[in-house]
Amino acid sequence: MITTAPKDIDSYIAGFPKEVQGLLQQIRSLIQENAPEATECIKYGMPTFDLHGNLVHFAAFVHHIGFYSVPTLQEEFTADLQDYKVGNGSVQFPLHQPLPTELITKIVKYRVQENLAAVSILETT
């Protein structure tokens, strides 16, 4: 586990066991593929993708990977999330289960459209 604040996503991922690193890298790759204009950074101590504001965050914990797509995760994906523990704008993917890559892709694509729409509204006002 990480003991110092990571400076970038590579150093964040490197702080975990190999099997967890693979899952984190898989999430990172899915986000990169579906939000190629987003930039990587660390916010709140977590890997974050930014596209005209926070797009998504993710973080590894002892038993799960937290995936954060505030503010609309639960509202838009209630049916998709019924098998997972959810919080306010977050979902927990257990480490002992395969990552739901289709769901992650769907959420990222939705968040891209949501952020781009918000920018468009600001530009027209």
Order of alpha helices (4+ residues) and beta strands (2+ residues): alpha-alpha-beta-beta-beta-beta-alpha-beta-beta-alpha
